[in-house]
Amino acid sequence: MATKKTSGRSHGFKHKSRNVLSKNSTRGVSFLLREYHEGEQALVIIDPRQHKGLPHRRYHGKVGNIVNVGRRSVVLDVKLGNKTKTLITRLDHIKPFGV
């Protein structure tokens, strides 16, 4: 017996990430001038113009504590449910919390 073919549009990755991964304007370099220090809080905002160091879309809009700061990357501890996840991302995808 054959299963029924689904009708309608797909609700996969393309559908779920449409809002997050759509920006058309060019980006300045002011995000590179910000200095982050250990212990501060940062907001994870995914920038679709930079594909390197892109965090998973489930972290978009989450706030994390900065654990380590490198030249191009930042290590964050993000609370997700009952667990604390370690997130390594680039400076393009975070901004200071409360600014």
N, C-alpha and C positions, 0 to 999 in steps of 0.2 A: 504494500500500500504506500503510495507516494504522499509525502507531506505537502501541505498547502504552501504555495509561494507567498512570501510576505508582500504586501502592497504598501505603497507610500514611500516616503523618503527615509534614508538611512539616518540613524541617530548615533553615528560613530564619532570618531575623533574630529573629523572636519566640522561637524555640526557643533560639538561642544566647545571647540576652541575658536570659533569664528569671531566672537567679540574680543577675546584676549589677543588674538594674533592679527589684528587689523589696525594699522596706523599708516598713514600716507605721508605725513609731514617729515621734513628732515630734522635731525636732532643736533643740538649744540654740543659743546664740550664741557658745559658747566658741571655735569655729573662727575667728571674726572677731577675737578678741583676740590670736591668735598673730601674732608678728612674724617675717617671713622676710627674710633678707638674701642678697645676691648671693654665690654660691659655695657655699651650703649645699645639702644634698641633701634632696629631698622625694619622698614616695611618692604615686603617682597612685592614688587610690581614688575611683571614680565614685560620686557621691551621686545617686540617682534622684529625690530630692525637688526638686532644682534642675535645670531643663532648659537654662538659659542657660550658655554656656561649657562644654558637656558634651564631653569628649574622646571619641574613638572607643574602642570597647570593647577594641581590641587593646592599648591602653595601660594597662588596668586592672592594678594590681599592679606596674607598672614604677617604677623609681627614676630620677630625673633631677636634673641640676644646675640650680640657679636662676640665670638669666642676668639677668633684670630683674624688678623688683617695681613694680606699679602700685597704684592705690587699691583696685581690685576684682579685678585679674587678676595672674597670674604667668606669666612666660615661662620654660619649662624646656627643657633639651637632654636628650632621652631617647635612649638607645642602643637601636636596634632592628635586630638582625642585625648587618650590617657598616656600617650607616649611622647617623648621628646626626640625629634629627628634632627640629625646633623645635616645641614644643607650647605654645599659648597657652590657658590655662584659668583658671577662677575659683578663689577661695580655698575654695569648697565642695568641690572635687574633689581637693584635695591635703592631705597631713598631713606633719609633719616625719618624716624617716627616722630610725629608731632610738629613737623615743619611745614 
